[in-house]
Amino acid sequence: MRVVVTGATGNVGTALLRALAREDEVTSVVGIARRLPQTHFPKTEWVRADVAETPLEPIFDGADCVVHLAWLIQPARDRRATWRTNVLGSRRVFEAAAATVPALVHASSVGAYSPGPKDRLVDESWPTGGIRSSFYSRDKSDAERLLDRVDERHPELRSVRLRPSLIFQRAMGTEAKRLFTGRWVPHRLVRPRRIPFVPDIPGLRFQVTHSDDVADAYRRAIVSGAYGAFNVAAEPVLDPDGLAALLGARKVPVPARLARGAVAATWRLRLQPTPEGWVDMGLQTPLMDSARIREELVWQPRHAAGEALLELLQGFHAGAGAPTPPLRA
């Protein structure tokens, strides 16, 4: 198989390239990125391209599958830039893939889901209307609608959409700082098991999956005959009790309105790069049931949710990274 991966230099992209290097059915990989890395991945050739403007059909031609990972979280203050890559870019990838390849695997997200329960798990039939106050969630939802239209017009295309939880690995420690905290949180002060408290926010329950386990889910979707939507999440669900135990910290009650207000105020004062929509998404998106991918693709995460979170915190503290532009230390 020949596989094309957009956004191949990012958190999931680099993990996927590692996974495909070990996959016997995949003989070659085309990694697409706006900024090319200086590092080498087995089987991979690099192509500089912008999904929002570069002609994609010539790059996709002759491939057996396109994996669409390209996405922007920053600059969050420039909605034209993020929309251009996330929504316009996704539409161009979907249409080019439908015209040239037999299979497409799209990186959707738990963020595509409409508000849902925190006391039970939902399957892939839950509505994907997004959280309207979060630009990330709106864009993920809009991309799903675009893919729905492509699916309707091109039933011959094997279309898969994966909806992972939060995705962490040690190498994204510095990237997490750039994307979410900026200079507001000095990375040297964040030390796993030396964090003094965790916020006990009502409704704070979320899922985390290691980047390598998410990459394995993509690998299985690529080489199988799978189609449709798959939730991807490791266990256990993390909540304030679990976080306190994991980090050896105490819980401090924090009203949701106070947490949201603090994030909104510091965002508007340009003290940190994260708008309050991320808080809304974290508190409102449902918890996902991953039974379908476990049963149909025999996917089993090798890392528990807490392990992945600890890796991220260790990487954040150490200023860890990887030799690609998005993950540079």
Backbone torsions as a table, in degrees:
resi	resn	phi	psi	omega
1	MET	NA	145.1	170.8
2	ARG	-110.6	126.6	-174.1
3	VAL	-121.4	134.3	174.3
4	VAL	-106.7	131.8	-178.3
5	VAL	-123.0	115.9	171.9
6	THR	-83.2	151.1	-178.2
7	GLY	63.4	38.0	-170.6
8	ALA	-76.7	-9.5	-177.1
9	THR	-97.7	1.9	-176.1
10	GLY	-88.3	-167.9	-177.3
11	ASN	-56.1	-56.9	-180.0
12	VAL	-76.3	-35.9	-177.9
13	GLY	-59.4	-47.1	179.9
14	THR	-65.6	-37.9	177.2
15	ALA	-65.1	-38.1	178.9
16	LEU	-67.2	-39.6	177.9
17	LEU	-60.9	-38.5	176.6
18	ARG	-63.9	-41.6	-179.4
19	ALA	-67.3	-40.4	-179.3
20	LEU	-70.5	-27.3	176.6
21	ALA	-62.9	-26.8	-179.2
22	ARG	-95.6	-2.2	-176.1
23	GLU	-93.4	116.0	-175.8
24	ASP	-63.9	-31.4	-177.7
25	GLU	-71.4	-19.9	-179.6
26	VAL	-95.7	118.3	-177.7
27	THR	-97.4	-28.1	179.6
28	SER	-152.8	152.3	-178.2
29	VAL	-133.0	137.2	171.5
30	VAL	-107.8	115.6	177.9
31	GLY	-96.2	120.6	-178.9
32	ILE	-103.3	132.8	177.1
33	ALA	-155.7	153.3	175.9
34	ARG	-73.4	-33.5	178.9
35	ARG	-121.4	116.6	-174.4
36	LEU	-80.3	143.1	178.5
37	PRO	-83.0	166.1	175.7
38	GLN	-95.6	-4.0	-176.6
39	THR	-92.1	163.0	-178.2
40	HIS	-111.9	138.8	171.2
41	PHE	-120.1	137.4	179.4
42	PRO	-56.1	141.1	177.2
43	LYS	71.3	-4.7	-169.2
44	THR	-103.1	133.2	168.3
45	GLU	-114.7	144.8	-174.7
46	TRP	-101.5	142.3	174.7
47	VAL	-131.4	126.1	176.1
48	ARG	-80.4	122.9	179.7
49	ALA	-159.8	151.7	174.5
50	ASP	-111.9	118.2	-174.4
51	VAL	-62.1	-19.1	-178.2
52	ALA	-86.4	-10.2	-177.7
53	GLU	-145.1	-24.9	-178.2
54	THR	-73.4	136.5	172.3
55	PRO	-58.4	123.4	-172.7
56	LEU	-98.8	-27.4	-178.0
57	GLU	-55.5	-43.7	179.1
58	PRO	-63.0	-30.1	179.2
59	ILE	-76.0	-38.5	-177.8
60	PHE	-77.7	-24.6	-173.0
61	ASP	-56.6	130.0	179.6
62	GLY	90.7	-6.4	178.7
63	ALA	-83.6	160.5	177.2
64	ASP	-98.4	-20.8	-179.1
65	CYS	-158.0	141.6	171.7
66	VAL	-111.9	130.2	174.6
67	VAL	-109.9	120.1	-175.2
68	HIS	-102.2	103.7	178.8
69	LEU	-112.8	-14.0	-173.5
70	ALA	-59.0	127.6	-176.3
71	TRP	-162.2	146.4	176.6
72	LEU	-114.9	129.4	169.2
73	ILE	-100.4	-36.8	174.6
74	GLN	-118.0	147.5	9.2
75	PRO	-83.1	113.8	-177.6
76	ALA	-64.4	-21.9	-179.7
77	ARG	-83.5	-7.5	-179.6
78	ASP	-114.6	86.2	-176.4
79	ARG	-67.5	-24.8	176.8
80	ARG	-64.9	-42.6	-178.3
81	ALA	-67.4	-45.5	-178.1
82	THR	-68.7	-42.1	178.8
83	TRP	-63.4	-38.5	-177.9
84	ARG	-59.4	-45.8	178.9
85	THR	-76.5	-47.8	-170.1
86	ASN	-71.6	-44.3	-174.8
87	VAL	-99.7	-56.3	178.3
88	LEU	-61.4	-44.7	179.9
89	GLY	-61.7	-41.5	178.5
90	SER	-62.6	-43.6	179.4
91	ARG	-59.4	-42.8	-179.1
92	ARG	-66.8	-39.2	177.4
93	VAL	-63.8	-46.8	-178.4
94	PHE	-60.4	-45.9	-177.2
95	GLU	-68.3	-38.9	178.7
96	ALA	-68.2	-38.7	178.4
97	ALA	-64.6	-42.6	-179.7
98	ALA	-61.6	-28.7	-177.8
99	ALA	-86.5	-13.4	-169.6
100	THR	-131.0	-26.2	-172.1
101	VAL	-126.9	160.0	179.4
102	PRO	-83.9	-13.9	-174.9
103	ALA	-144.4	144.3	179.4
104	LEU	-136.1	131.1	175.5
105	VAL	-120.0	118.9	-174.4
106	HIS	-107.8	137.6	177.0
107	ALA	-85.6	90.3	169.9
108	SER	-86.2	-152.7	-172.6
109	SER	-168.3	159.1	168.4
110	VAL	-56.7	-27.3	179.9
111	GLY	-65.6	-14.8	177.3
112	ALA	-74.5	-18.6	-174.8
113	TYR	-73.9	149.3	170.9
114	SER	-71.0	164.1	177.1
115	PRO	-50.8	140.7	-176.2
116	GLY	-151.5	-176.9	-172.8
117	PRO	-73.9	151.9	173.7
118	LYS	-110.7	2.9	-178.4
119	ASP	-108.9	2.7	177.0
120	ARG	-158.0	166.9	-178.9
121	LEU	-95.1	147.2	177.7
122	VAL	-115.6	150.4	178.0
123	ASP	-93.8	-170.9	-173.1
124	GLU	-70.7	-6.2	178.7
125	SER	-82.7	-6.8	179.9
126	TRP	-62.8	141.8	-176.8
127	PRO	-59.0	144.7	179.5
128	THR	-111.5	59.1	178.0
129	GLY	-91.3	-5.3	176.8
130	GLY	75.2	176.8	175.0
131	ILE	-105.4	113.8	-166.2
132	ARG	-66.5	-23.9	-179.7
133	SER	-83.4	-3.1	-179.2
134	SER	-110.6	118.9	179.3
135	PHE	-64.2	-36.5	178.2
136	TYR	-60.5	-46.9	-179.1
137	SER	-65.5	-42.6	178.2
138	ARG	-61.0	-42.9	-179.2
139	ASP	-66.3	-40.4	177.5
140	LYS	-63.7	-40.2	177.3
141	SER	-65.1	-44.3	179.4
142	ASP	-62.3	-38.7	178.3
143	ALA	-63.8	-36.3	176.9
144	GLU	-64.5	-39.9	178.1
145	ARG	-64.1	-40.3	177.8
146	LEU	-62.1	-40.7	179.5
147	LEU	-69.4	-33.2	174.6
148	ASP	-56.9	-44.0	-177.9
149	ARG	-67.0	-40.1	177.7
150	VAL	-64.1	-41.2	177.8
151	ASP	-59.7	-40.7	-179.8
152	GLU	-66.0	-40.1	-176.8
153	ARG	-81.3	-21.7	-174.6
154	HIS	-132.4	71.3	-179.4
155	PRO	-64.0	-16.8	178.6
156	GLU	-75.1	-16.6	-179.3
157	LEU	-80.2	124.9	173.8
158	ARG	-79.5	107.3	-173.0
159	SER	-111.5	127.5	179.1
160	VAL	-125.4	139.4	172.8
161	ARG	-128.6	122.6	176.9
162	LEU	-97.9	137.6	-180.0
163	ARG	-119.2	83.5	-178.1
164	PRO	-80.1	162.5	171.0
165	SER	-76.4	-164.1	168.6
166	LEU	-57.6	143.1	-173.1
167	ILE	-125.2	117.2	-174.8
168	PHE	-129.0	150.5	167.7
169	GLN	-154.6	165.8	-177.6
170	ARG	-61.0	-39.3	-173.6
171	ALA	-67.1	-11.1	178.0
172	MET	-98.0	18.1	179.8
173	GLY	-57.9	-49.4	179.7
174	THR	-70.8	-37.6	178.5
175	GLU	-61.4	-39.4	178.9
176	ALA	-60.9	-38.3	177.4
177	LYS	-63.9	-45.9	179.4
178	ARG	-63.4	-39.9	-174.2
179	LEU	-77.7	-37.7	-165.4
180	PHE	-122.6	-29.3	-175.6
181	THR	-115.9	-26.6	-175.7
182	GLY	60.1	-148.7	-178.8
183	ARG	-82.6	-2.4	-176.8
184	TRP	-63.1	-32.2	179.9
185	VAL	-117.9	100.0	177.4
186	PRO	-59.0	125.3	-171.2
187	HIS	-64.5	-28.0	-179.0
188	ARG	-68.4	-19.9	179.7
189	LEU	-82.1	-16.2	-178.3
190	VAL	-93.5	101.6	-179.4
191	ARG	-123.2	121.9	179.3
192	PRO	-53.7	137.2	-179.9
193	ARG	70.3	5.4	171.9
194	ARG	-124.0	15.2	174.5
195	ILE	-80.0	123.1	-169.9
196	PRO	-70.1	-32.5	-178.1
197	PHE	-151.8	160.1	172.4
198	VAL	-122.0	143.1	-179.4
199	PRO	-72.9	126.6	177.5
200	ASP	-93.7	82.0	-176.3
201	ILE	-95.6	127.6	177.2
202	PRO	-54.8	129.8	179.0
203	GLY	87.1	1.1	-179.9
204	LEU	-79.3	96.7	175.2
205	ARG	-143.6	127.9	-174.8
206	PHE	-149.9	168.6	-178.3
207	GLN	-120.2	147.7	-178.8
208	VAL	-134.4	140.8	177.0
209	THR	-134.3	140.4	179.9
210	HIS	-69.4	145.4	-178.7
211	SER	-56.8	-39.4	-179.8
212	ASP	-66.4	-34.1	178.1
213	ASP	-72.2	-36.8	175.2
214	VAL	-65.9	-40.8	177.2
215	ALA	-60.0	-37.9	177.8
216	ASP	-65.3	-35.5	175.9
217	ALA	-63.3	-42.2	176.8
218	TYR	-63.6	-43.5	179.0
219	ARG	-56.8	-45.5	-179.0
220	ARG	-65.9	-37.6	177.8
221	ALA	-66.0	-34.8	-178.5
222	ILE	-67.7	-49.0	-169.8
223	VAL	-89.8	-6.4	179.2
224	SER	-95.3	-176.7	173.2
225	GLY	-99.6	21.7	-175.3
226	ALA	-65.0	153.2	172.6
227	TYR	-150.4	161.4	179.5
228	GLY	92.2	-162.1	-173.5
229	ALA	-99.4	145.0	177.5
230	PHE	-138.1	125.6	169.1
231	ASN	-75.0	145.0	-179.8
232	VAL	-135.2	109.7	-179.6
233	ALA	-155.4	137.1	175.8
234	ALA	-86.4	172.5	177.7
235	GLU	-113.2	159.7	-2.6
236	PRO	-87.9	170.5	169.2
237	VAL	-64.8	136.1	-179.9
238	LEU	-98.6	133.9	177.3
239	ASP	-138.3	177.3	-178.1
240	PRO	-55.9	-37.9	177.7
241	ASP	-62.8	-47.2	-179.7
242	GLY	-65.0	-39.4	178.7
243	LEU	-64.6	-42.3	179.5
244	ALA	-61.2	-42.4	178.7
245	ALA	-67.6	-41.3	-177.7
246	LEU	-64.8	-39.0	-173.2
247	LEU	-99.3	-4.6	-176.5
248	GLY	63.9	37.4	-176.0
249	ALA	-115.9	166.7	175.4
250	ARG	-98.4	156.0	178.4
251	LYS	-89.5	140.2	175.2
252	VAL	-124.8	118.4	-179.9
253	PRO	-59.8	129.1	177.7
254	VAL	-134.7	116.1	176.9
255	PRO	-60.9	144.6	-179.1
256	ALA	-59.2	-38.7	-179.5
257	ARG	-63.9	-37.0	179.0
258	LEU	-67.3	-44.0	178.9
259	ALA	-61.4	-45.4	-179.6
260	ARG	-64.6	-41.9	-179.7
261	GLY	-63.7	-38.3	179.5
262	ALA	-66.3	-42.1	178.7
263	VAL	-66.1	-42.5	-179.9
264	ALA	-62.6	-43.0	-177.8
265	ALA	-66.4	-45.7	-179.2
266	THR	-68.9	-30.3	174.4
267	TRP	-65.0	-46.7	-178.3
268	ARG	-68.7	-28.9	175.8
269	LEU	-83.5	1.1	179.4
270	ARG	60.4	33.7	175.2
271	LEU	-85.4	-20.5	178.5
272	GLN	-155.2	160.2	-169.0
273	PRO	-95.3	14.4	-173.3
274	THR	-110.7	114.5	176.4
275	PRO	-73.5	163.6	-173.4
276	GLU	-67.7	-14.1	177.9
277	GLY	-60.0	-26.7	177.4
278	TRP	-67.2	-34.8	175.7
279	VAL	-65.9	-45.1	178.7
280	ASP	-58.5	-43.9	-179.0
281	MET	-64.3	-42.6	-179.6
282	GLY	-63.3	-33.1	-177.2
283	LEU	-91.0	-16.2	-172.9
284	GLN	-111.4	-25.9	-178.7
285	THR	-68.0	148.3	-177.2
286	PRO	-76.2	168.1	170.6
287	LEU	-87.9	138.4	-170.5
288	MET	-100.4	142.8	172.5
289	ASP	-94.3	119.9	-178.1
290	SER	-99.3	23.0	-176.0
291	ALA	-60.6	-37.4	-174.8
292	ARG	-63.0	-47.2	-177.5
293	ILE	-71.2	-30.7	177.7
294	ARG	-67.6	-37.8	-177.3
295	GLU	-82.8	-47.8	-173.0
296	GLU	-80.8	-34.6	-178.7
297	LEU	-109.9	3.8	178.7
298	VAL	53.3	39.3	179.1
299	TRP	-81.7	134.3	178.0
300	GLN	-141.7	115.6	-179.0
301	PRO	-66.3	142.4	178.3
302	ARG	-91.1	-14.0	-178.7
303	HIS	-118.1	136.1	172.4
304	ALA	-72.5	159.4	-178.7
305	ALA	-56.8	-42.9	-179.4
306	GLY	-63.7	-35.5	177.3
307	GLU	-61.7	-44.9	-179.2
308	ALA	-63.7	-40.8	179.4
309	LEU	-65.7	-42.7	178.2
310	LEU	-62.9	-38.9	176.7
311	GLU	-59.0	-45.0	179.3
312	LEU	-60.7	-46.3	-178.9
313	LEU	-63.5	-38.6	176.4
314	GLN	-64.0	-42.1	177.9
315	GLY	-66.9	-37.0	177.4
316	PHE	-62.2	-47.7	-178.9
317	HIS	-62.5	-40.2	-175.8
318	ALA	-84.2	-7.1	-174.3
319	GLY	66.1	39.4	-174.9
320	ALA	-73.7	157.5	178.0
321	GLY	-161.3	-163.4	178.5
322	ALA	-146.9	161.5	-174.5
323	PRO	-80.7	51.6	170.3
324	THR	-130.8	154.8	-176.5
325	PRO	-53.8	-48.3	-179.0
326	PRO	-65.6	-28.2	-175.3
327	LEU	-104.1	10.2	-175.0
328	ARG	-58.7	142.1	-179.4
329	ALA	-78.7	NA	NA
